[in-house]
Amino acid sequence: MCTLAHTALRPLRRWSVAAISLLLMSACTLVRAQTTQGSIIGSVKDQSGSVIAAATVTLKSNDEGTSRIVKTNSVGDYRFLDVKAGHYTIVIQEPRFEEWSIAGITLAVRQELRVDASMAIGTVRQVVQVNADDVSNIQTDTPTISGTFTTDDADNLPVNTRASFSGTSASSILGTLPGVQADSSGISVQGSLPYQVEVSVDGVTVKNPAGGSFIGDAFPSTESISEIREDGVLANAEFGDPGQVVVTTKGGTNSLHGTGFWYYQNSAFDAIPYTYPTTTTKPSQTGNTFGGSIGGPVVLPHYNGHNKSFFFGAYEGWRHPAQATLLEVVPSTGMKQGDFSKYVEPDGNGGNAFTGLTNPFTGGSYGTSIPAGQLSQIALNTLKQYYPDPNIGDPSAYTDNGVANYQANVDKSGHSNQFDVRGDQYFGSNQRFLLWGRYTWKNFPTTSPEILNLPSSLNNSQSRVLKVDTNWTIAPNLINEGGFGFTRYTSGQTNSFDGHAWTVAQGWQGLQNLFYNGVPEMDFNNIQSLSADRLTSLNKSYTYEYSDNLLWNKGNHTVKVGLDIQTLEAISPLGFNGSDNYGTYSFNPSGSSTGMFSGVDFADFLLGLPNTTFYDVVRQDNDGLSIHYNFYAQDEWRVNDRVTLSMGVRYELHPGYHDRYGDIGNFDPSIALSGRILYPQGKQDLLAQGYLASANACDPDGVNNTNTAAVNGAPCMQ
């Protein structure tokens, strides 16, 4: 494969030309659908090996009762393209020969299944039945290396996707596929990098537009999975990434069926710790996963949906009650009022190095107590709102040694609810038109403990995935498949505490554009810093996908052309340092508890005298947008009984992201020695002029033009 890529300040355009392959095989290599369908192909011959043309081949779905009919071509080949994974029966008839049939064959997702027939001379009233066990599962009609897991594999593999303490995503199954290796950034398929792996469910991508990984919580419930398949090297031009993983969901069949399940995990069943007898207890943990599924034909009063209308639905719930222990250092009850009489600064010899507080306004000494009239009201309100009293040891005494004097058990529970719903509807004679759709809804909130007296935050994970697909058999040798889908994913944290209202009520001067929920940051050495910062921080990833594929059989050629268009949006919180718009205040200048003004960092805080401050103004969050265009054409030409040529071409256009509100800029290095800053037209007010000036060779201090190109050898930055 030959790839040309151009990325510098230009959209990515990629041409890929699939190598022309001479495959010494017994028949044609079929084009694999870019979505989830497979193909059943074969050759029909008599017992002497001569081909039988114009034989009638019927493919019947054992699950849905639907049928398709084709005739063998001039070289005795038949091809069923765009076939749903499932269980089938094939019947072949020709007036001069005995009827030939095979029942119970299984087609996997994206599989090219070969079923050849050898017919005996006779009449159609005589039937030859073949055992499906004689059909090889080895794919000899494609060079692609692949692996497949079935429903039973997904249910029974030793992968804890249920009743675990981390949720119920079925994505952890992927790491057990042959040739797949999981890592922190995703999965690698047969050596490809994680960002080079396309992961889709029912043909709609679940990759995160904000990065190269896939969204694990966008997967359907394990109960809804029909098959999982991975494809790697030597894939055709219809595939844009070296690695492909596709998950398909269950649909209804002609028989009403249902399941129910409950998985329970408790630490009481766990082995004792390996440190026993030093450790004699086990952490208490409980996990529950429960749910069920139901599927079958749609049967209503005056409507019988057997063989044409099907439904499937599943629910999965997860409950994980848990707590976490906070161990923190907080100021004593006396220190909160300015009384440092019981403050101990260890001198390393068992003594107290603390001798008193300096009055920074006079240069004299406060002794061990700050007058109440000099205490900052904002500091007092901060202590009242956020800092609990010590509950370990004497609450009125404090030793500055970093040992926790406050302990609390806080909620760390999690739960999730997930629904998967699918419907399939056939229209017309011979089921020539299929419309089907699937919708997945999942909410997965977990409680995340915050510091001090702040209420626990809620880590959100919300997935909404839709797929709608059509399969139209225009003619037995001409099929069109079109689809639309989206993956909408929201993650991040929210908090019930209104930090915005509290901050505004304190009367801070100069704070700007507090458009998000947060609190100011205040940093100490040993005492627990108030560093919760942004309390509401949500990431949103939206992908909308449009696809169409046309399959055409003509003589010894199988041609497939298609397109796939994806609109991408990634919304992410923007931040630079600390608490950004709410301000960051540090009271420990040297990494110790020695305050710059009074001699103790916490006393400086009570006086409202930070050592350093950092303030920046975030105007808005990021909202990146792009559209990816993908086109391909593929031809499989069976030259003769032993040689097949596979030819394909693919074109991709991936424009760079742009921000809806102008947040994304760039740097152009083409200007010798200095470069230049690129930003969206009309968005100059978003630029930090002082920061840009500090990078300019002509403005080394960001204010004064003290240099010239003649002095430093570089032109002024444009």
C-alpha positions in Angstrom: 0.0 0.0 0.0 1.3 3.5 -0.9 0.3 6.4 1.3 0.9 10.1 0.7 0.2 12.4 3.7 0.4 16.2 3.9 -0.2 17.7 7.4 1.6 21.0 7.9 -1.1 23.7 8.0 -3.1 21.8 5.4 -5.9 19.2 5.6 -4.8 15.6 5.4 -5.4 14.0 2.1 -4.6 10.4 1.7 -4.5 8.2 -1.4 -4.2 4.5 -0.8 -3.8 2.1 -3.7 -4.3 -1.5 -2.7 -1.7 -3.8 -4.2 -2.8 -5.9 -7.1 -2.7 -9.4 -5.7 -2.4 -12.7 -7.5 -4.2 -15.1 -5.2 -3.7 -18.7 -6.2 -7.0 -19.8 -4.8 -9.9 -21.9 -6.0 -12.3 -19.0 -6.5 -12.9 -15.2 -6.3 -12.1 -13.1 -3.2 -15.3 -11.2 -2.3 -15.2 -7.6 -1.2 -16.0 -7.5 2.5 -18.6 -4.9 3.5 -17.3 -1.9 5.3 -20.2 -2.3 7.7 -21.1 -5.6 9.4 -22.5 -7.9 6.7 -20.8 -11.0 5.3 -20.9 -13.0 2.1 -21.7 -16.6 1.2 -20.0 -17.8 -2.1 -19.4 -21.1 -3.8 -19.0 -23.1 -7.0 -21.5 -25.6 -8.3 -20.1 -28.6 -10.3 -21.1 -32.0 -11.3 -19.3 -35.1 -10.1 -16.9 -35.0 -13.0 -15.8 -31.5 -12.1 -17.7 -29.7 -14.9 -19.3 -26.4 -13.9 -23.1 -26.1 -13.8 -24.4 -22.8 -15.1 -27.9 -21.3 -14.4 -28.6 -23.5 -11.3 -31.0 -21.9 -8.8 -29.4 -21.3 -5.4 -31.7 -20.5 -2.5 -30.4 -19.1 0.8 -32.8 -19.3 3.7 -32.2 -17.8 7.2 -32.9 -20.3 9.9 -33.3 -17.4 12.4 -35.6 -15.1 10.5 -37.2 -17.3 7.9 -36.2 -14.9 5.0 -35.0 -16.2 1.7 -32.8 -15.0 -1.2 -32.4 -16.6 -4.6 -29.6 -16.3 -7.2 -28.4 -18.3 -10.2 -25.0 -19.6 -10.9 -23.0 -17.7 -13.6 -21.3 -19.1 -16.7 -18.5 -20.5 -14.7 -20.7 -22.1 -12.1 -20.2 -19.5 -9.3 -22.9 -18.1 -7.0 -22.6 -15.2 -4.7 -24.8 -13.9 -1.9 -23.5 -10.5 -0.9 -24.4 -8.3 2.1 -25.6 -11.2 4.2 -26.4 -10.7 7.9 -24.4 -12.9 10.3 -26.6 -15.9 11.4 -27.6 -19.5 10.6 -28.6 -20.6 7.1 -29.7 -23.4 4.8 -28.7 -23.5 1.2 -30.7 -25.4 -1.5 -29.4 -25.8 -5.1 -31.7 -27.0 -7.9 -31.1 -27.8 -11.6 -33.6 -29.9 -13.6 -31.0 -32.4 -14.8 -29.5 -33.0 -11.3 -30.6 -34.2 -7.9 -31.5 -31.4 -5.5 -28.5 -30.5 -3.2 -28.9 -28.9 0.2 -27.0 -28.1 3.3 -28.5 -27.0 6.6 -27.1 -25.4 9.8 -24.3 -23.4 8.3 -23.1 -20.4 10.4 -22.0 -17.1 8.9 -19.9 -14.8 11.1 -19.8 -11.1 10.9 -17.9 -9.9 7.8 -17.0 -13.5 7.0 -16.6 -14.7 3.4 -18.0 -18.2 3.8 -17.4 -20.7 0.9 -19.9 -23.5 0.4 -19.2 -25.5 -2.8 -21.6 -28.1 -4.1 -21.1 -31.3 -6.2 -24.4 -32.4 -7.8 -25.3 -35.9 -9.1 -27.2 -36.5 -12.2 -30.8 -37.3 -11.5 -34.1 -35.4 -10.9 -35.0 -32.6 -8.5 -37.3 -35.1 -6.7 -34.1 -36.8 -5.4 -32.3 -34.9 -2.6 -28.7 -34.9 -1.5 -28.2 -33.5 2.0 -24.8 -32.4 3.3 -23.7 -32.0 6.9 -22.7 -28.4 7.8 -19.8 -29.8 9.8 -18.1 -30.5 6.5 -17.9 -26.8 5.8 -14.5 -25.4 6.6 -14.3 -22.4 8.9 -10.9 -21.4 7.5 -11.2 -18.5 5.1 -9.4 -19.4 2.0 -10.9 -16.6 -0.1 -9.1 -13.7 1.6 -5.6 -13.0 2.7 -6.7 -10.9 5.7 -5.8 -12.2 9.1 -8.8 -12.0 11.4 -10.3 -13.4 14.6 -13.9 -13.8 15.8 -15.7 -14.2 19.2 -19.3 -15.4 19.4 -22.0 -14.7 21.9 -20.9 -17.6 24.0 -17.3 -16.3 24.0 -18.4 -12.9 25.2 -20.5 -14.5 28.0 -18.0 -17.1 29.1 -14.5 -15.7 28.6 -12.7 -15.0 32.0 -13.1 -11.2 31.6 -14.8 -9.4 34.4 -17.3 -7.2 32.5 -20.0 -7.8 35.1 -20.2 -7.3 38.9 -16.8 -5.7 38.8 -15.8 -2.7 40.8 -15.1 -0.6 37.7 -18.3 -0.8 35.6 -19.7 -3.1 33.0 -18.2 -2.1 29.7 -17.8 -5.1 27.3 -14.8 -3.4 25.7 -12.4 -5.2 28.0 -13.2 -8.4 25.9 -11.2 -6.9 23.0 -7.9 -7.5 24.7 -8.4 -11.2 24.5 -8.9 -11.4 20.8 -6.0 -13.1 18.9 -3.5 -10.6 17.7 -4.9 -7.8 20.0 -2.9 -6.2 22.8 -4.5 -3.8 25.2 -2.7 -0.8 26.7 -3.5 2.4 28.5 -4.2 4.3 25.3 -6.5 1.7 23.6 -5.7 -1.5 21.7 -3.2 -2.6 19.2 -4.3 -4.9 16.4 -1.6 -7.1 14.8 1.1 -4.5 15.5 -0.8 -1.3 14.5 -0.7 1.6 16.9 -3.8 2.3 19.0 -4.9 5.4 17.0 -4.6 3.3 13.8 -7.4 0.9 15.0 -11.0 1.6 13.9 -13.6 0.3 16.5 -17.2 0.2 15.5 -20.5 -1.2 16.7 -23.0 -2.2 14.1 -20.9 -0.2 11.6 -20.9 3.1 13.5 -17.6 4.3 14.9 -17.1 4.6 18.7 -13.7 6.3 18.4 -13.4 9.4 20.5 -13.0 12.5 18.2 -11.1 14.2 21.1 -8.3 11.5 20.8 -7.2 8.3 19.2 -8.9 5.9 21.7 -12.3 4.3 21.5 -15.1 5.0 24.0 -15.6 1.9 26.1 -18.9 3.0 27.6 -20.4 3.3 24.1 -20.4 -0.5 23.8 -23.6 -2.4 24.1 -24.3 -4.6 27.0 -22.5 -8.0 26.9 -26.0 -9.5 26.8 -26.6 -7.7 23.5 -23.4 -8.8 21.7 -23.8 -11.2 18.8 -20.2 -11.2 17.6 -16.9 -9.4 17.8 -14.4 -9.6 14.9 -11.0 -8.1 14.3 -9.2 -7.7 11.0 -5.6 -6.8 10.5 -3.0 -6.9 7.7 -3.9 -7.1 4.0 -7.3 -5.5 4.3 -8.9 -4.2 1.2 -9.1 -0.5 0.1 -12.5 -0.1 1.7 -10.7 0.0 5.1 -8.9 3.2 6.1 -7.1 1.9 9.2 -4.6 -1.0 9.4 -6.6 -2.5 12.3 -10.4 -3.0 12.4 -12.6 -4.2 15.2 -16.4 -4.5 14.7 -19.0 -5.5 17.2 -22.5 -6.6 16.1 -25.6 -6.8 18.2 -28.3 -9.4 18.5 -31.6 -9.1 16.6 -34.9 -10.8 17.1 -35.7 -14.1 15.4 -38.8 -16.1 14.5 -38.8 -17.6 18.0 -39.6 -15.6 21.1 -36.7 -15.9 23.5 -35.4 -14.1 26.6 -32.7 -14.3 29.3 -32.2 -13.0 32.8 -29.1 -12.7 34.9 -27.6 -11.6 38.2 -23.9 -11.4 38.9 -22.8 -10.8 42.5 -19.3 -10.1 43.7 -18.4 -9.7 47.4 -15.1 -9.4 49.1 -16.3 -12.1 51.6 -15.6 -14.6 48.8 -12.1 -13.2 48.1 -8.9 -14.9 49.3 -7.3 -13.6 52.5 -4.5 -11.0 51.8 -1.1 -12.4 50.9 0.3 -10.4 53.9 -1.6 -12.5 56.4 -1.2 -12.7 59.4 0.1 -9.1 59.4 -3.1 -8.1 57.6 -6.1 -10.0 59.0 -9.0 -8.1 57.3 -10.1 -7.7 53.8 -11.5 -4.4 52.3 -15.2 -4.5 52.1 -16.5 -4.4 48.5 -19.7 -5.4 46.8 -20.7 -5.4 43.2 -24.1 -6.3 41.6 -24.9 -6.6 37.9 -28.4 -7.6 36.9 -30.7 -7.5 33.9 -32.2 -9.4 31.0 -33.1 -9.5 27.4 -36.0 -10.4 25.2 -36.4 -10.8 21.4 -38.6 -12.3 18.8 -41.1 -11.6 16.0 -43.4 -8.6 16.2 -46.9 -10.1 16.7 -49.7 -7.6 17.3 -53.5 -7.9 16.9 -54.2 -8.2 13.2 -50.4 -8.3 12.4 -48.1 -11.4 12.2 -44.5 -10.3 11.9 -43.0 -13.8 11.5 -40.4 -13.8 8.6 -40.4 -10.0 8.3 -40.6 -8.0 11.6 -38.3 -8.6 14.6 -37.4 -6.9 17.8 -34.7 -7.2 20.5 -34.2 -5.4 23.8 -31.8 -5.7 26.8 -31.4 -3.9 30.1 -28.3 -4.1 32.3 -28.0 -2.5 35.7 -24.9 -2.1 37.9 -24.7 -1.2 41.6 -21.5 -0.7 43.6 -21.8 0.8 47.1 -18.4 1.9 48.4 -16.7 4.4 50.7 -13.3 6.0 50.8 -11.3 7.3 53.7 -9.9 10.8 53.7 -6.8 11.4 55.8 -5.9 15.1 55.8 -4.0 17.8 57.7 -6.2 20.6 58.9 -5.5 23.7 61.1 -6.3 23.4 64.8 -9.4 25.1 66.3 -7.1 27.8 67.8 -5.2 28.5 64.6 -8.6 29.2 62.9 -9.0 32.1 65.3 -5.4 33.3 65.0 -4.2 31.6 68.2 -0.8 29.8 67.6 0.0 29.2 71.2 -0.2 25.4 70.6 1.6 25.5 67.3 4.7 23.2 67.2 7.4 23.4 64.5 9.6 20.4 65.1 13.3 21.3 65.2 14.6 17.8 64.6 15.7 17.3 68.2 12.4 16.9 69.8 12.0 20.6 70.5 9.8 23.4 69.1 11.5 25.9 66.7 8.5 28.2 66.7 9.0 31.4 68.7 6.2 33.6 67.5 4.7 35.4 64.6 6.0 38.5 62.9 3.8 41.5 62.3 4.4 42.3 58.7 2.9 45.8 59.0 5.1 47.1 61.7 8.1 44.7 61.7 7.4 43.8 65.3 6.0 40.6 66.8 2.5 39.4 67.3 3.7 36.9 69.8 1.6 33.7 69.4 -1.7 35.4 68.5 -3.0 37.6 65.7 -5.4 40.3 66.7 -9.0 39.5 65.7 -9.3 42.8 63.9 -6.5 42.0 61.5 -7.8 38.6 60.4 -9.0 38.5 56.7 -12.8 38.0 56.5 -12.3 36.0 53.3 -9.9 33.7 55.1 -12.3 33.2 58.0 -15.2 32.5 55.6 -13.0 30.0 53.7 -12.2 28.2 56.9 -15.8 28.1 58.0 -17.0 26.8 54.6 -14.3 24.2 53.8 -12.0 23.3 56.7 -13.3 20.8 59.4 -11.9 20.7 62.9 -9.3 18.0 63.7 -10.8 14.7 64.9 -7.5 12.9 65.6 -5.7 14.0 68.8 -6.1 17.3 70.6 -8.2 19.5 68.2 -6.7 22.7 69.8 -3.1 21.7 69.2 -1.1 21.5 65.9 2.3 19.9 65.0 3.6 20.9 61.6 4.9 17.4 60.7 2.5 16.4 57.9 0.8 13.8 60.0 -3.0 13.7 59.3 -5.2 15.0 62.1 -8.5 14.6 60.3 -10.2 11.4 59.1 -13.6 10.9 57.4 -15.3 8.2 55.5 -17.0 9.6 52.4 -19.2 8.1 49.7 -17.5 6.5 46.6 -20.4 4.6 45.2 -21.2 4.0 41.6 -24.1 2.7 39.5 -25.1 2.4 35.9 -28.2 1.8 33.8 -28.1 0.7 30.2 -30.7 -0.1 27.5 -30.2 -1.6 24.1 -33.1 -1.7 21.6 -33.0 -3.1 18.1 -35.6 -3.6 15.3 -35.5 -5.3 11.9 -38.1 -4.9 9.2 -38.2 -6.6 5.8 -40.2 -5.1 2.9 -41.3 -6.5 -0.5 -41.3 -9.8 -2.2 -38.3 -12.0 -1.5 -37.4 -9.6 1.3 -35.7 -7.2 -1.1 -35.5 -4.3 1.3 -34.3 -4.4 4.9 -34.6 -1.5 7.3 -33.1 -1.9 10.8 -31.9 0.2 13.6 -30.3 0.0 17.1 -30.2 2.5 19.9 -28.0 2.2 23.0 -28.5 4.4 26.1 -26.2 4.3 29.1 -25.7 6.4 32.2 -22.7 5.6 34.4 -22.2 8.0 37.2 -19.7 7.3 40.0 -19.1 9.3 43.1 -15.6 10.9 43.5 -14.6 12.1 46.9 -13.4 15.7 47.1 -11.1 17.3 49.7 -12.1 18.7 53.0 -15.8 19.6 53.5 -16.6 19.8 49.8 -19.3 17.4 48.8 -18.2 14.5 46.6 -18.2 15.2 42.9 -20.1 13.1 40.4 -18.0 11.6 37.6 -20.4 11.3 34.6 -20.3 8.9 31.7 -23.3 9.2 29.4 -23.5 7.4 26.0 -26.1 7.6 23.3 -25.4 5.5 20.2 -27.7 5.2 17.2 -27.4 3.1 14.0 -30.0 3.1 11.2 -29.2 1.0 8.1 -30.9 0.0 4.9 -30.2 -2.9 2.6 -31.8 -2.8 -0.8 -31.5 -5.7 -3.3 -32.0 -3.8 -6.5 -31.3 -6.9 -8.5 -29.8 -10.3 -7.5 -26.4 -9.0 -8.6 -26.8 -5.3 -7.4 -27.2 -4.3 -3.8 -27.1 -1.0 -2.1 -26.4 -0.5 1.6 -26.8 3.0 3.2 -26.6 4.0 6.8 -26.6 6.8 9.3 -25.4 6.7 12.9 -24.1 8.8 15.7 -22.1 8.4 18.9 -22.7 11.1 21.5 -20.6 10.8 24.7 -20.3 13.1 27.7 -17.8 12.5 30.5 -16.3 14.5 33.3 -17.4 15.8 36.7 -20.1 17.9 38.2 -20.5 19.0 41.8 -23.6 20.1 43.7 -21.7 22.9 45.6 -22.3 26.3 44.1 -18.7 27.6 44.2 -19.6 30.5 41.9 -22.1 31.9 44.3 -19.8 31.5 47.3 -16.9 33.1 45.5 -19.0 36.1 44.4 -20.3 36.6 47.9 -16.8 36.9 49.4 -16.1 40.2 47.5 -12.9 39.2 45.7 -11.7 42.1 43.5 -10.9 41.8 39.8 -12.2 38.3 39.1 -13.5 38.0 35.5 -15.8 35.8 33.5 -16.7 33.2 36.1 -18.7 31.2 33.5 -18.0 27.8 35.1 -18.5 26.4 38.6 -15.3 26.5 40.7 -13.5 27.8 43.8 -10.3 29.8 44.3 -7.2 27.8 45.0 -5.2 28.4 48.2 -1.9 26.4 48.6 -0.1 25.5 51.8 2.8 23.2 52.7 1.5 20.6 55.1 -2.0 21.8 55.7 -4.4 20.5 53.0 -4.6 23.0 50.2 -7.9 24.2 48.9 -7.2 22.9 45.4 -10.6 21.6 44.1 -10.4 24.4 41.4 -12.9 23.7 38.6 -15.9 21.8 40.1 -17.8 21.3 36.8 -15.7 20.1 34.0 -17.5 18.2 31.2 -16.1 16.7 27.9 -18.4 16.1 25.1 -17.7 14.1 22.0 -20.1 13.9 19.1 -19.6 11.9 15.9 -22.3 11.7 13.1 -21.6 9.2 10.4 -23.1 8.8 6.9 -22.2 5.9 4.7 -23.3 4.2 1.4 -21.9 1.2 -0.4 -22.9 -0.3 -3.8 -22.1 -3.9 -4.6 -22.3 -5.2 -8.2 -21.6 -8.6 -9.6 -20.9 -8.7 -13.3 -19.5 -11.8 -14.9 -16.3 -12.7 -13.1 -16.1 -9.2 -11.5 -17.4 -8.1 -8.1 -17.2 -4.4 -7.8 -17.8 -2.3 -4.7 -17.8 1.5 -4.4 -18.6 3.5 -1.3 -18.2 6.5 0.8 -18.1 7.3 4.5 -18.5 10.9 5.9 -18.0 11.7 9.5 -18.8 15.0 11.2 -16.7 15.4 14.4 -17.1 17.7 17.4 -15.0 17.7 20.6 -15.9 20.0 23.4 -13.4 20.2 26.2 -12.8 22.4 29.2 -10.0 24.9 28.7 -7.6 25.8 31.5 -4.0 27.0 31.9 -3.0 27.0 35.6 -4.6 26.3 39.0 -8.1 27.7 39.3 -7.7 30.0 36.3 -10.5 32.6 36.4 -11.0 32.1 40.2 -7.4 32.8 41.0 -4.6 30.8 42.5 -2.9 31.9 45.7 0.2 30.4 47.3 1.3 31.0 50.9 4.4 28.7 51.1 7.2 30.3 49.1 10.0 27.7 49.5 8.2 24.4 49.8 8.1 24.7 53.6 5.6 26.1 56.1 7.7 29.3 56.6 5.5 32.2 55.5 7.2 35.1 53.8 5.4 37.8 55.9 4.6 36.4 59.3 6.9 33.4 59.4 4.1 30.7 59.1 2.2 30.1 55.8 -1.1 29.6 57.5 -0.7 32.9 59.4 0.0 34.7 56.1 -3.3 33.2 54.9 -5.2 34.6 57.9 -3.7 38.0 57.1 -4.7 37.8 53.4 -1.1 38.0 52.3 -0.2 35.4 49.6 3.4 35.0 48.6 2.6 34.5 44.9 -0.6 34.7 42.9 -1.5 33.5 39.4 -4.4 34.7 37.5 -5.5 34.1 33.9 -8.9 34.6 32.2 -10.3 31.7 30.2 -12.8 33.2 27.8 -14.6 30.0 26.8 -14.1 26.3 26.5 -12.8 24.5 23.4 -15.3 23.4 20.7 -13.4 21.7 17.9 -15.1 20.7 14.6 -14.1 18.8 11.5 -15.5 16.7 8.7 -13.7 13.6 7.4 -14.4 12.3 3.9 -13.5 8.8 2.8 -14.1 7.2 -0.7 -13.1 3.9 -2.1 -13.6 1.6 -5.1 -12.7 -2.1 -5.2 -12.8 -4.7 -7.9 -12.3 -8.5 -7.5 -11.7 -10.1 -10.9 -11.6 -13.9 -11.1 -9.3 -14.4 -14.1 -9.6 -18.2 -14.0 -10.2 -21.0 -11.6 -6.9 -20.4 -9.8 -6.0 -16.7 -10.3 -7.8 -13.7 -8.8 -6.8 -10.1 -9.1 -7.7 -7.7 -6.2 -7.6 -4.1 -7.1 -8.7 -1.0 -5.2 -8.2 2.7 -4.6 -9.0 4.8 -1.6 -9.0 8.6 -1.0 -9.4 10.3 2.3 -9.7 14.0 3.1 -9.2 14.9 6.8 -9.3 18.7 7.3 -7.7 20.0 10.5 -9.9 20.9 13.4 -11.2 24.4 13.7 -12.9 25.9 16.8 -16.5 27.1 16.6 -15.6 30.2 18.6 -12.0 30.7 17.4 -10.0 29.0 20.2 -7.7 27.0 17.9 -4.7 28.8 16.3 -1.4 27.6 14.9 2.2 28.5 14.4 3.7 28.9 10.9 7.4 28.1 10.9 7.9 29.0 7.2 8.9 32.6 8.1 12.7 32.3 8.6 14.0 32.6 12.1 10.9 34.1 13.7 7.8 32.3 12.4 4.3 33.8 12.8 1.1 33.2 14.7 -2.0 32.2 12.8 -5.4 32.8 14.3 -9.0 32.9 13.0 -10.0 36.1 11.4 -12.0 38.4 13.7 -10.8 36.6 16.9 -8.0 38.9 17.9 -9.6 39.6 21.2 -9.0 36.0 22.3 -5.2 36.4 22.1 -3.0 37.0 25.1 -1.1 39.9 23.7 1.5 40.0 26.5 2.3 36.4 26.1 2.8 36.7 22.4 4.9 39.7 22.8 7.2 37.8 25.2 7.9 35.3 22.4 8.9 38.1 20.0 12.6 38.6 19.5 12.0 42.3 19.2 10.1 42.5 22.6 12.1 40.3 25.0 10.3 41.7 28.0 6.9 41.8 26.3 6.6 45.5 26.6 9.5 47.4 25.1 11.0 47.2 21.7 14.6 46.9 22.9 16.1 44.8 20.1 16.2 45.0 16.4 16.9 42.4 13.7 20.4 43.8 13.3 21.1 43.0 16.9 19.7 39.5 17.4 19.7 38.3 13.8 15.9 37.5 13.7 13.1 39.6 12.2 10.3 40.7 14.4 7.5 38.2 14.7 4.5 38.8 12.5 
